[in-house]
């Protein structure tokens, strides 16, 4: 069951949800990181987040900061540290915009 607020957001703008869950061909750098040629934006974010948790890349003093290793730097514009709130925008940059 979805919360009422989310149901309203989906019914008001179904294209917004479709942009998150549609399969997209990935560019080579992201394809190497994820290990798949097609994935949704949401699926890609979940893969990146799983990698961050598995490699223990969150800063122990500030959990909102991610310390990037070389593999993660390759998809996050070479930044050594990334704020957690920046992560979705940095991942979104790899996904092409759909023509209107």
Biopython code that builds the backbone (N, CA, C, O; Angstrom):
import numpy as np
from Bio.PDB.StructureBuilder import StructureBuilder

atoms = [
    (1, "UNK", "N", (0.840, -1.186, 0.000)),
    (1, "UNK", "CA", (0.000, 0.000, 0.000)),
    (1, "UNK", "C", (0.882, 1.246, 0.000)),
    (1, "UNK", "O", (1.815, 1.371, 0.793)),
    (2, "UNK", "N", (0.566, 2.147, -0.896)),
    (2, "UNK", "CA", (1.289, 3.407, -0.973)),
    (2, "UNK", "C", (0.640, 4.436, -0.061)),
    (2, "UNK", "O", (-0.580, 4.427, 0.108)),
    (3, "UNK", "N", (1.429, 5.317, 0.525)),
    (3, "UNK", "CA", (0.855, 6.400, 1.317)),
    (3, "UNK", "C", (-0.014, 7.298, 0.429)),
    (3, "UNK", "O", (0.218, 7.396, -0.776)),
    (4, "UNK", "N", (-0.993, 7.937, 1.017)),
    (4, "UNK", "CA", (-1.923, 8.772, 0.276)),
    (4, "UNK", "C", (-1.209, 9.875, -0.501)),
    (4, "UNK", "O", (-1.577, 10.175, -1.637)),
    (5, "UNK", "N", (-0.198, 10.473, 0.102)),
    (5, "UNK", "CA", (0.544, 11.546, -0.544)),
    (5, "UNK", "C", (1.220, 11.049, -1.828)),
    (5, "UNK", "O", (1.236, 11.752, -2.837)),
    (6, "UNK", "N", (1.784, 9.821, -1.782)),
    (6, "UNK", "CA", (2.447, 9.272, -2.956)),
    (6, "UNK", "C", (1.424, 8.902, -4.027)),
    (6, "UNK", "O", (1.676, 9.102, -5.216)),
    (7, "UNK", "N", (0.284, 8.371, -3.626)),
    (7, "UNK", "CA", (-0.771, 8.049, -4.589)),
    (7, "UNK", "C", (-1.191, 9.300, -5.347)),
    (7, "UNK", "O", (-1.389, 9.265, -6.561)),
    (8, "UNK", "N", (-1.324, 10.403, -4.621)),
    (8, "UNK", "CA", (-1.732, 11.657, -5.252)),
    (8, "UNK", "C", (-0.669, 12.132, -6.232)),
    (8, "UNK", "O", (-0.998, 12.595, -7.325)),
    (9, "UNK", "N", (0.594, 12.023, -5.857)),
    (9, "UNK", "CA", (1.683, 12.454, -6.741)),
    (9, "UNK", "C", (1.706, 11.625, -8.020)),
    (9, "UNK", "O", (1.968, 12.158, -9.098)),
    (10, "UNK", "N", (1.435, 10.334, -7.911)),
    (10, "UNK", "CA", (1.456, 9.454, -9.082)),
    (10, "UNK", "C", (0.271, 9.744, -9.988)),
    (10, "UNK", "O", (0.420, 9.800, -11.208)),
    (11, "UNK", "N", (-0.905, 9.930, -9.398)),
    (11, "UNK", "CA", (-2.078, 10.190, -10.231)),
    (11, "UNK", "C", (-2.021, 11.582, -10.851)),
    (11, "UNK", "O", (-2.528, 11.780, -11.955)),
    (12, "UNK", "N", (-1.418, 12.545, -10.167)),
    (12, "UNK", "CA", (-1.303, 13.894, -10.716)),
    (12, "UNK", "C", (-0.280, 13.963, -11.850)),
    (12, "UNK", "O", (-0.473, 14.703, -12.815)),
    (13, "UNK", "N", (0.790, 13.208, -11.740)),
    (13, "UNK", "CA", (1.846, 13.273, -12.737)),
    (13, "UNK", "C", (2.446, 11.880, -12.955)),
    (13, "UNK", "O", (3.520, 11.589, -12.428)),
    (14, "UNK", "N", (1.774, 11.016, -13.719)),
    (14, "UNK", "CA", (2.291, 9.652, -13.908)),
    (14, "UNK", "C", (3.610, 9.614, -14.673)),
    (14, "UNK", "O", (4.373, 8.657, -14.537)),
    (15, "UNK", "N", (3.892, 10.649, -15.482)),
    (15, "UNK", "CA", (5.146, 10.670, -16.239)),
    (15, "UNK", "C", (6.351, 10.775, -15.305)),
    (15, "UNK", "O", (7.421, 10.250, -15.614)),
    (16, "UNK", "N", (6.183, 11.450, -14.166)),
    (16, "UNK", "CA", (7.272, 11.592, -13.199)),
    (16, "UNK", "C", (7.694, 10.218, -12.677)),
    (16, "UNK", "O", (8.886, 9.935, -12.553)),
    (17, "UNK", "N", (6.717, 9.369, -12.373)),
    (17, "UNK", "CA", (7.015, 8.019, -11.912)),
    (17, "UNK", "C", (7.634, 7.206, -13.040)),
    (17, "UNK", "O", (8.568, 6.436, -12.818)),
    (18, "UNK", "N", (7.113, 7.377, -14.249)),
    (18, "UNK", "CA", (7.639, 6.624, -15.388)),
    (18, "UNK", "C", (9.109, 6.941, -15.622)),
    (18, "UNK", "O", (9.875, 6.051, -15.991)),
    (19, "UNK", "N", (9.516, 8.179, -15.419)),
    (19, "UNK", "CA", (10.922, 8.550, -15.595)),
    (19, "UNK", "C", (11.822, 7.822, -14.607)),
    (19, "UNK", "O", (12.989, 7.574, -14.906)),
    (20, "UNK", "N", (11.303, 7.477, -13.443)),
    (20, "UNK", "CA", (12.101, 6.767, -12.439)),
    (20, "UNK", "C", (12.212, 5.282, -12.729)),
    (20, "UNK", "O", (13.240, 4.674, -12.433)),
    (21, "UNK", "N", (11.165, 4.677, -13.309)),
    (21, "UNK", "CA", (11.147, 3.226, -13.429)),
    (21, "UNK", "C", (11.330, 2.699, -14.847)),
    (21, "UNK", "O", (11.436, 1.486, -15.025)),
    (22, "UNK", "N", (11.372, 3.569, -15.874)),
    (22, "UNK", "CA", (11.604, 3.121, -17.245)),
    (22, "UNK", "C", (13.037, 2.641, -17.411)),
    (22, "UNK", "O", (13.971, 3.230, -16.866)),
    (23, "UNK", "N", (13.198, 1.557, -18.177)),
    (23, "UNK", "CA", (14.533, 1.054, -18.470)),
    (23, "UNK", "C", (15.200, 1.950, -19.503)),
    (23, "UNK", "O", (14.568, 2.373, -20.471)),
    (24, "UNK", "N", (16.474, 2.236, -19.292)),
    (24, "UNK", "CA", (17.229, 3.130, -20.158)),
    (24, "UNK", "C", (18.566, 2.465, -20.473)),
    (24, "UNK", "O", (19.149, 1.797, -19.618)),
    (25, "UNK", "N", (19.054, 2.648, -21.710)),
    (25, "UNK", "CA", (20.400, 2.188, -22.065)),
    (25, "UNK", "C", (21.411, 3.071, -21.341)),
    (25, "UNK", "O", (21.324, 4.298, -21.390)),
    (26, "UNK", "N", (22.349, 2.450, -20.684)),
    (26, "UNK", "CA", (23.313, 3.192, -19.873)),
    (26, "UNK", "C", (24.576, 3.542, -20.653)),
    (26, "UNK", "O", (24.993, 2.786, -21.531)),
    (27, "UNK", "N", (25.191, 4.692, -20.336)),
    (27, "UNK", "CA", (26.505, 4.996, -20.909)),
    (27, "UNK", "C", (27.555, 4.044, -20.338)),
    (27, "UNK", "O", (27.327, 3.399, -19.315)),
    (28, "UNK", "N", (28.698, 3.962, -21.001)),
    (28, "UNK", "CA", (29.699, 2.939, -20.662)),
    (28, "UNK", "C", (30.189, 3.009, -19.221)),
    (28, "UNK", "O", (30.360, 1.968, -18.587)),
    (29, "UNK", "N", (30.421, 4.217, -18.682)),
    (29, "UNK", "CA", (30.951, 4.295, -17.311)),
    (29, "UNK", "C", (29.952, 3.749, -16.302)),
    (29, "UNK", "O", (30.328, 3.028, -15.378)),
    (30, "UNK", "N", (28.694, 4.088, -16.476)),
    (30, "UNK", "CA", (27.661, 3.603, -15.554)),
    (30, "UNK", "C", (27.388, 2.122, -15.785)),
    (30, "UNK", "O", (27.098, 1.390, -14.839)),
    (31, "UNK", "N", (27.479, 1.676, -17.038)),
    (31, "UNK", "CA", (27.259, 0.268, -17.362)),
    (31, "UNK", "C", (28.294, -0.604, -16.676)),
    (31, "UNK", "O", (27.964, -1.678, -16.173)),
    (32, "UNK", "N", (29.552, -0.152, -16.649)),
    (32, "UNK", "CA", (30.612, -0.913, -15.981)),
    (32, "UNK", "C", (30.384, -0.960, -14.474)),
    (32, "UNK", "O", (30.636, -1.981, -13.835)),
    (33, "UNK", "N", (29.907, 0.143, -13.910)),
    (33, "UNK", "CA", (29.682, 0.199, -12.468)),
    (33, "UNK", "C", (28.531, -0.718, -12.055)),
    (33, "UNK", "O", (28.653, -1.492, -11.105)),
    (34, "UNK", "N", (27.413, -0.623, -12.778)),
    (34, "UNK", "CA", (26.205, -1.373, -12.410)),
    (34, "UNK", "C", (26.292, -2.826, -12.851)),
    (34, "UNK", "O", (25.785, -3.718, -12.170)),
    (35, "UNK", "N", (26.933, -3.066, -13.991)),
    (35, "UNK", "CA", (27.034, -4.428, -14.493)),
    (35, "UNK", "C", (25.857, -4.833, -15.360)),
    (35, "UNK", "O", (25.672, -6.020, -15.625)),
    (36, "UNK", "N", (25.059, -3.875, -15.810)),
    (36, "UNK", "CA", (23.917, -4.139, -16.681)),
    (36, "UNK", "C", (23.920, -3.102, -17.794)),
    (36, "UNK", "O", (24.437, -1.997, -17.627)),
    (37, "UNK", "N", (23.343, -3.463, -18.921)),
    (37, "UNK", "CA", (23.289, -2.506, -20.029)),
    (37, "UNK", "C", (22.056, -1.626, -19.962)),
    (37, "UNK", "O", (22.056, -0.512, -20.486)),
    (38, "UNK", "N", (20.994, -2.122, -19.313)),
    (38, "UNK", "CA", (19.773, -1.334, -19.141)),
    (38, "UNK", "C", (19.323, -1.417, -17.695)),
    (38, "UNK", "O", (19.378, -2.474, -17.066)),
    (39, "UNK", "N", (18.879, -0.280, -17.181)),
    (39, "UNK", "CA", (18.352, -0.244, -15.809)),
    (39, "UNK", "C", (17.545, 1.041, -15.665)),
    (39, "UNK", "O", (17.734, 1.995, -16.419)),
    (40, "UNK", "N", (16.657, 1.050, -14.701)),
    (40, "UNK", "CA", (15.889, 2.269, -14.435)),
    (40, "UNK", "C", (16.727, 3.217, -13.582)),
    (40, "UNK", "O", (17.714, 2.811, -12.968)),
    (41, "UNK", "N", (16.324, 4.478, -13.554)),
    (41, "UNK", "CA", (17.050, 5.450, -12.740)),
    (41, "UNK", "C", (16.981, 5.059, -11.267)),
    (41, "UNK", "O", (17.968, 5.175, -10.541)),
    (42, "UNK", "N", (15.823, 4.599, -10.834)),
    (42, "UNK", "CA", (15.658, 4.175, -9.446)),
    (42, "UNK", "C", (16.525, 2.949, -9.154)),
    (42, "UNK", "O", (17.162, 2.868, -8.103)),
    (43, "UNK", "N", (16.545, 2.002, -10.085)),
    (43, "UNK", "CA", (17.373, 0.809, -9.920)),
    (43, "UNK", "C", (18.848, 1.153, -9.847)),
    (43, "UNK", "O", (19.597, 0.556, -9.075)),
    (44, "UNK", "N", (19.258, 2.114, -10.653)),
    (44, "UNK", "CA", (20.654, 2.556, -10.648)),
    (44, "UNK", "C", (21.005, 3.186, -9.305)),
    (44, "UNK", "O", (22.059, 2.899, -8.735)),
    (45, "UNK", "N", (20.125, 4.040, -8.803)),
    (45, "UNK", "CA", (20.363, 4.662, -7.501)),
    (45, "UNK", "C", (20.482, 3.595, -6.415)),
    (45, "UNK", "O", (21.335, 3.691, -5.533)),
    (46, "UNK", "N", (19.627, 2.585, -6.484)),
    (46, "UNK", "CA", (19.675, 1.518, -5.474)),
    (46, "UNK", "C", (20.997, 0.737, -5.568)),
    (46, "UNK", "O", (21.555, 0.351, -4.541)),
    (47, "UNK", "N", (21.498, 0.504, -6.782)),
    (47, "UNK", "CA", (22.786, -0.184, -6.947)),
    (47, "UNK", "C", (23.926, 0.636, -6.355)),
    (47, "UNK", "O", (24.794, 0.105, -5.662)),
    (48, "UNK", "N", (23.914, 1.934, -6.636)),
    (48, "UNK", "CA", (24.958, 2.814, -6.106)),
    (48, "UNK", "C", (24.892, 2.853, -4.585)),
    (48, "UNK", "O", (25.925, 2.795, -3.917)),
    (49, "UNK", "N", (23.679, 2.951, -4.031)),
    (49, "UNK", "CA", (23.518, 3.011, -2.581)),
    (49, "UNK", "C", (23.982, 1.703, -1.936)),
    (49, "UNK", "O", (24.629, 1.722, -0.889)),
    (50, "UNK", "N", (23.651, 0.566, -2.563)),
    (50, "UNK", "CA", (24.098, -0.731, -2.040)),
    (50, "UNK", "C", (25.622, -0.815, -2.033)),
    (50, "UNK", "O", (26.217, -1.336, -1.089)),
    (51, "UNK", "N", (26.249, -0.298, -3.089)),
    (51, "UNK", "CA", (27.710, -0.292, -3.164)),
    (51, "UNK", "C", (28.300, 0.566, -2.044)),
    (51, "UNK", "O", (29.278, 0.179, -1.405)),
    (52, "UNK", "N", (27.699, 1.725, -1.816)),
    (52, "UNK", "CA", (28.190, 2.626, -0.764)),
    (52, "UNK", "C", (28.103, 1.940, 0.599)),
    (52, "UNK", "O", (29.038, 2.018, 1.396)),
    (53, "UNK", "N", (26.992, 1.277, 0.862)),
    (53, "UNK", "CA", (26.824, 0.591, 2.152)),
    (53, "UNK", "C", (27.770, -0.605, 2.273)),
    (53, "UNK", "O", (28.357, -0.826, 3.332)),
    (54, "UNK", "N", (27.919, -1.379, 1.187)),
    (54, "UNK", "CA", (28.769, -2.567, 1.224)),
    (54, "UNK", "C", (30.244, -2.201, 1.427)),
    (54, "UNK", "O", (30.972, -2.908, 2.124)),
    (55, "UNK", "N", (30.675, -1.105, 0.823)),
    (55, "UNK", "CA", (32.073, -0.682, 0.932)),
    (55, "UNK", "C", (32.312, 0.231, 2.134)),
    (55, "UNK", "O", (33.442, 0.657, 2.373)),
    (56, "UNK", "N", (31.261, 0.532, 2.888)),
    (56, "UNK", "CA", (31.348, 1.384, 4.084)),
    (56, "UNK", "C", (31.972, 2.737, 3.738)),
    (56, "UNK", "O", (32.956, 3.152, 4.351)),
    (57, "UNK", "N", (31.388, 3.422, 2.746)),
    (57, "UNK", "CA", (31.945, 4.678, 2.256)),
    (57, "UNK", "C", (31.350, 5.915, 2.911)),
    (57, "UNK", "O", (31.777, 7.031, 2.618)),
    (58, "UNK", "N", (30.363, 5.736, 3.800)),
    (58, "UNK", "CA", (29.837, 6.900, 4.507)),
    (58, "UNK", "C", (30.840, 7.361, 5.544)),
    (58, "UNK", "O", (31.479, 6.544, 6.208)),
    (59, "UNK", "N", (30.976, 8.659, 5.681)),
    (59, "UNK", "CA", (31.874, 9.234, 6.672)),
    (59, "UNK", "C", (31.365, 8.838, 8.060)),
    (59, "UNK", "O", (30.192, 9.062, 8.359)),
    (60, "UNK", "N", (32.210, 8.257, 8.914)),
    (60, "UNK", "CA", (31.738, 7.834, 10.237)),
    (60, "UNK", "C", (31.301, 9.002, 11.130)),
    (60, "UNK", "O", (30.461, 8.824, 12.012)),
    (61, "UNK", "N", (31.864, 10.186, 10.908)),
    (61, "UNK", "CA", (31.502, 11.341, 11.728)),
    (61, "UNK", "C", (30.256, 12.047, 11.222)),
    (61, "UNK", "O", (29.513, 12.635, 12.008)),
    (62, "UNK", "N", (30.020, 11.994, 9.917)),
    (62, "UNK", "CA", (28.864, 12.655, 9.318)),
    (62, "UNK", "C", (28.285, 11.720, 8.262)),
    (62, "UNK", "O", (28.813, 11.627, 7.154)),
    (63, "UNK", "N", (27.212, 11.035, 8.600)),
    (63, "UNK", "CA", (26.621, 10.033, 7.707)),
    (63, "UNK", "C", (26.022, 10.650, 6.444)),
    (63, "UNK", "O", (25.649, 9.920, 5.525)),
    (64, "UNK", "N", (25.924, 11.969, 6.380)),
    (64, "UNK", "CA", (25.396, 12.631, 5.191)),
    (64, "UNK", "C", (26.473, 12.865, 4.132)),
    (64, "UNK", "O", (26.178, 13.402, 3.064)),
    (65, "UNK", "N", (27.706, 12.473, 4.410)),
    (65, "UNK", "CA", (28.817, 12.648, 3.483)),
    (65, "UNK", "C", (29.311, 11.270, 3.058)),
    (65, "UNK", "O", (29.464, 10.365, 3.878)),
    (66, "UNK", "N", (29.556, 11.134, 1.754)),
    (66, "UNK", "CA", (30.065, 9.885, 1.203)),
    (66, "UNK", "C", (31.492, 10.129, 0.725)),
    (66, "UNK", "O", (31.744, 11.032, -0.073)),
    (67, "UNK", "N", (32.418, 9.316, 1.219)),
    (67, "UNK", "CA", (33.816, 9.374, 0.779)),
    (67, "UNK", "C", (33.955, 8.429, -0.410)),
    (67, "UNK", "O", (33.841, 7.214, -0.251)),
    (68, "UNK", "N", (34.200, 8.973, -1.591)),
    (68, "UNK", "CA", (34.217, 8.184, -2.821)),
    (68, "UNK", "C", (35.535, 7.440, -2.994)),
    (68, "UNK", "O", (36.611, 8.003, -2.791)),
    (69, "UNK", "N", (35.439, 6.169, -3.370)),
    (69, "UNK", "CA", (36.630, 5.440, -3.787)),
    (69, "UNK", "C", (36.779, 5.637, -5.297)),
    (69, "UNK", "O", (35.982, 6.349, -5.908)),
    (70, "UNK", "N", (37.781, 5.018, -5.895)),
    (70, "UNK", "CA", (38.055, 5.239, -7.320)),
    (70, "UNK", "C", (36.896, 4.799, -8.206)),
    (70, "UNK", "O", (36.572, 5.467, -9.187)),
    (71, "UNK", "N", (36.275, 3.679, -7.860)),
    (71, "UNK", "CA", (35.166, 3.177, -8.671)),
    (71, "UNK", "C", (33.970, 4.135, -8.619)),
    (71, "UNK", "O", (33.330, 4.381, -9.642)),
    (72, "UNK", "N", (33.676, 4.661, -7.463)),
    (72, "UNK", "CA", (32.555, 5.583, -7.306)),
    (72, "UNK", "C", (32.868, 6.940, -7.930)),
    (72, "UNK", "O", (31.980, 7.584, -8.489)),
    (73, "UNK", "N", (34.117, 7.375, -7.837)),
    (73, "UNK", "CA", (34.527, 8.642, -8.458)),
    (73, "UNK", "C", (34.284, 8.626, -9.961)),
    (73, "UNK", "O", (33.983, 9.663, -10.554)),
    (74, "UNK", "N", (34.412, 7.457, -10.581)),
    (74, "UNK", "CA", (34.258, 7.365, -12.031)),
    (74, "UNK", "C", (32.858, 7.753, -12.492)),
    (74, "UNK", "O", (32.693, 8.216, -13.620)),
    (75, "UNK", "N", (31.853, 7.575, -11.651)),
    (75, "UNK", "CA", (30.485, 7.947, -12.058)),
    (75, "UNK", "C", (30.000, 9.233, -11.394)),
    (75, "UNK", "O", (28.966, 9.776, -11.783)),
    (76, "UNK", "N", (30.731, 9.722, -10.400)),
    (76, "UNK", "CA", (30.303, 10.928, -9.689)),
    (76, "UNK", "C", (31.223, 12.117, -9.980)),
    (76, "UNK", "O", (31.585, 12.868, -9.074)),
    (77, "UNK", "N", (31.592, 12.278, -11.237)),
    (77, "UNK", "CA", (32.363, 13.428, -11.725)),
    (77, "UNK", "C", (33.723, 13.584, -11.043)),
    (77, "UNK", "O", (34.255, 14.693, -10.994)),
    (78, "UNK", "N", (34.287, 12.515, -10.523)),
    (78, "UNK", "CA", (35.613, 12.561, -9.930)),
    (78, "UNK", "C", (35.689, 13.257, -8.583)),
    (78, "UNK", "O", (36.782, 13.574, -8.113)),
    (79, "UNK", "N", (34.545, 13.499, -7.953)),
    (79, "UNK", "CA", (34.543, 14.187, -6.652)),
    (79, "UNK", "C", (35.042, 13.245, -5.550)),
    (79, "UNK", "O", (34.639, 12.083, -5.504)),
    (80, "UNK", "N", (35.911, 13.732, -4.666)),
    (80, "UNK", "CA", (36.396, 12.880, -3.569)),
    (80, "UNK", "C", (35.341, 12.672, -2.480)),
    (80, "UNK", "O", (35.307, 11.625, -1.835)),
    (81, "UNK", "N", (34.490, 13.664, -2.281)),
    (81, "UNK", "CA", (33.389, 13.551, -1.305)),
    (81, "UNK", "C", (32.121, 14.098, -1.917)),
    (81, "UNK", "O", (32.147, 15.065, -2.678)),
    (82, "UNK", "N", (31.000, 13.464, -1.573)),
    (82, "UNK", "CA", (29.704, 13.876, -2.097)),
    (82, "UNK", "C", (28.715, 13.918, -0.943)),
    (82, "UNK", "O", (28.675, 13.012, -0.111)),
    (83, "UNK", "N", (27.923, 14.973, -0.901)),
    (83, "UNK", "CA", (26.828, 15.041, 0.079)),
    (83, "UNK", "C", (25.747, 14.066, -0.361)),
    (83, "UNK", "O", (25.562, 13.842, -1.557)),
    (84, "UNK", "N", (25.048, 13.496, 0.577)),
    (84, "UNK", "CA", (23.995, 12.535, 0.278)),
    (84, "UNK", "C", (22.893, 13.153, -0.576)),
    (84, "UNK", "O", (22.320, 12.472, -1.427)),
    (85, "UNK", "N", (22.593, 14.415, -0.366)),
    (85, "UNK", "CA", (21.528, 15.073, -1.125)),
    (85, "UNK", "C", (21.943, 15.318, -2.581)),
    (85, "UNK", "O", (21.077, 15.489, -3.439)),
    (86, "UNK", "N", (23.242, 15.337, -2.876)),
    (86, "UNK", "CA", (23.732, 15.526, -4.244)),
    (86, "UNK", "C", (23.651, 14.254, -5.076)),
    (86, "UNK", "O", (23.629, 14.314, -6.305)),
    (87, "UNK", "N", (23.608, 13.113, -4.416)),
    (87, "UNK", "CA", (23.727, 11.825, -5.091)),
    (87, "UNK", "C", (22.681, 11.611, -6.194)),
    (87, "UNK", "O", (23.065, 11.236, -7.302)),
    (88, "UNK", "N", (21.387, 11.826, -5.954)),
    (88, "UNK", "CA", (20.409, 11.615, -7.035)),
    (88, "UNK", "C", (20.666, 12.501, -8.251)),
    (88, "UNK", "O", (20.504, 12.046, -9.383)),
    (89, "UNK", "N", (21.058, 13.745, -8.043)),
    (89, "UNK", "CA", (21.313, 14.656, -9.161)),
    (89, "UNK", "C", (22.533, 14.202, -9.963)),
    (89, "UNK", "O", (22.537, 14.293, -11.191)),
    (90, "UNK", "N", (23.560, 13.717, -9.280)),
    (90, "UNK", "CA", (24.755, 13.252, -9.971)),
    (90, "UNK", "C", (24.476, 11.991, -10.783)),
    (90, "UNK", "O", (25.038, 11.812, -11.863)),
    (91, "UNK", "N", (23.622, 11.130, -10.275)),
    (91, "UNK", "CA", (23.252, 9.920, -11.010)),
    (91, "UNK", "C", (22.343, 10.281, -12.182)),
    (91, "UNK", "O", (22.462, 9.706, -13.264)),
    (92, "UNK", "N", (21.448, 11.217, -11.970)),
    (92, "UNK", "CA", (20.509, 11.629, -13.015)),
    (92, "UNK", "C", (21.227, 12.180, -14.237)),
    (92, "UNK", "O", (20.715, 12.073, -15.351)),
    (93, "UNK", "N", (22.395, 12.764, -14.049)),
    (93, "UNK", "CA", (23.157, 13.338, -15.160)),
    (93, "UNK", "C", (23.542, 12.293, -16.204)),
    (93, "UNK", "O", (23.774, 12.642, -17.361)),
    (94, "UNK", "N", (23.615, 11.016, -15.818)),
    (94, "UNK", "CA", (23.978, 9.943, -16.740)),
    (94, "UNK", "C", (22.803, 9.499, -17.610)),
    (94, "UNK", "O", (22.995, 8.803, -18.608)),
    (95, "UNK", "N", (21.599, 9.896, -17.238)),
    (95, "UNK", "CA", (20.417, 9.458, -17.959)),
    (95, "UNK", "C", (19.980, 10.533, -18.952)),
    (95, "UNK", "O", (19.799, 11.690, -18.573)),
    (96, "UNK", "N", (19.809, 10.158, -20.220)),
    (96, "UNK", "CA", (19.430, 11.155, -21.224)),
    (96, "UNK", "C", (18.017, 11.667, -20.993)),
    (96, "UNK", "O", (17.149, 10.946, -20.500)),
    (97, "UNK", "N", (17.804, 12.928, -21.358)),
    (97, "UNK", "CA", (16.469, 13.497, -21.255)),
    (97, "UNK", "C", (15.622, 12.966, -22.386)),
    (97, "UNK", "O", (16.089, 12.799, -23.512)),
    (98, "UNK", "N", (14.361, 12.703, -22.067)),
    (98, "UNK", "CA", (13.440, 12.235, -23.088)),
    (98, "UNK", "C", (12.907, 13.421, -23.884)),
    (98, "UNK", "O", (12.620, 14.472, -23.313)),
    (99, "UNK", "N", (12.772, 13.259, -25.203)),
    (99, "UNK", "CA", (12.175, 14.344, -25.972)),
    (99, "UNK", "C", (10.713, 14.512, -25.630)),
    (99, "UNK", "O", (10.009, 13.541, -25.351)),
    (100, "UNK", "N", (10.260, 15.766, -25.653)),
    (100, "UNK", "CA", (8.865, 16.037, -25.267)),
    (100, "UNK", "C", (7.945, 15.909, -26.455)),
    (100, "UNK", "O", (6.736, 16.101, -26.323)),
]
sb = StructureBuilder()
sb.init_structure("model")
sb.init_model(0)
sb.init_chain("A")
sb.init_seg("    ")
for serial, (resi, resn, name, xyz) in enumerate(atoms, 1):
    if name == "N":
        sb.init_residue(resn, " ", resi, " ")
    sb.init_atom(name, np.array(xyz, "f"), 0.0, 1.0, " ", f" {name:<3s}", serial, name[0])
structure = sb.get_structure()
